[in-house]
Amino acid sequence: MALVLTEEQSMLRDSARGLISDKAPVSHLRSLRDSKDPTGFSKELWHSFAEMGFAGLLVPEEFGGSGLGFMEAGVVMEEIGRTLMPSPFLATSVVAASALNRGGNAAQKSEYLPKISNGSLLATLAVDEGAKHRPLQTNLQAVRAGNGFKLSGAKALVVDGHVADLFIVAARTAGSAGGRDGLTLFLVDPKARGVAIERTVMVDAHNAARIELANVEVNADSVLGEVDQGAALLDGVLDIGRGAIAAEMVGLSDEVFNRTVEYLKNRKQFGKLIGEFQALQHRAAELYVDIEITRAATMKALQALDADVAKAASSVAVAKARAGTTATRAVQEGVQMHGGMGMTDQFDIGFFMKRARVCEELFGDANYHTEQLARARGY
């Protein structure tokens, strides 16, 4: 399959770019940060997203969505990456919607997917428990009680967890930390007794939360998928999220590159435009090639997800690992080529550097995915 956008995908890109660049430039993120906004994103803009069909991009048409694919979600994520727009799109419209669509029963889909599509419900996945992404190390316990379960444990780095109306919680119903068997996904109401939520504003001024569950009671209808067999569902959902984050990092990297090249064309030093210095030209050219290769790897991963999520793991691992290293290189080059002012808070490049760092960690950094690839090949 050609690694280029179709005409329809190009139209979607242009539509998303028009809305995001107009309503959510980097100054929008800066304003939310400086005002210590309690929500961390614009609810008005999110409603506009829903009205244009973006919130329900991955929701089947029968539930009020657009029924599009992961390539289309990646197109929107790339545009979000260009302006660092804080938005529930990743947590709700990509990850949570995919989890419900892939693992939910008829009743769960009917209850939640239409609300995700119209923008009235925010949902998020709660999986990590430590400083690093290690989903199989899940140790949050789910113990059978009556006709349901009691959940006890804690989760960290729950994206948009402070505003979510629904948690999708990975818990251990059997086995021990590190094992694939015994994982189960649960739908948990954040307002349920025993749930404690602490908002954590990340270094990139985006939002996450720590959540603690103390004997939180859920009934059997809250199980997403099958009891003890949640690892495969979780793998697929995480890969979908990884592909989306890789696309965001491509957009972020490309925007930093464009801003840096523009600066090289206008900044004079020693009576010459610094873009005339061959050393800087070489560095810019190498970065451009790096970004384009990463874009191709990310498109391949998204296409693989659209073809068969269960068989896309290797392509997604390559894309996520490469996107992380490329974004890191892009922001480092951007800061260095902008000189001293690239380090100041008044200059936007620093925002891109901080977001790149967080995206690198979300759902596994380059080291994690390199290790996964090595294991898959028997090394």
Protein Blocks (a to p, Z undefined) as FASTA:
>chain_A
ZZbddfklmmmmmmmmmmmmmmmcfklmmmmmmnopaklpafklmmmmmmnommmmmgcf
klopnopafklmmmmmmmmmmnopacfklmmmmmmmmmmmmmpcfklmmmmmmmmmnopa
ccdddfbfbfbdcfklpcbdcddehjbdcdedddehiehklmccbdcddddfehjehiag
hpacddddfkbghiacdddddfkopacdddddehiacdfklpgcjehilmmmmmmmmmmm
mmmmmmmmmmmmmmmmmmmmmmmmmmcgehiafklpmklmmmmmmmmmmmmmmmmmmmmm
mmmmmmommlmmmmmmmmmmmmmmmmmmmmmmmmmmnommlmpmkbmklmmmmmmmmmmm
ngpafklmmmmmmmmnoZZ
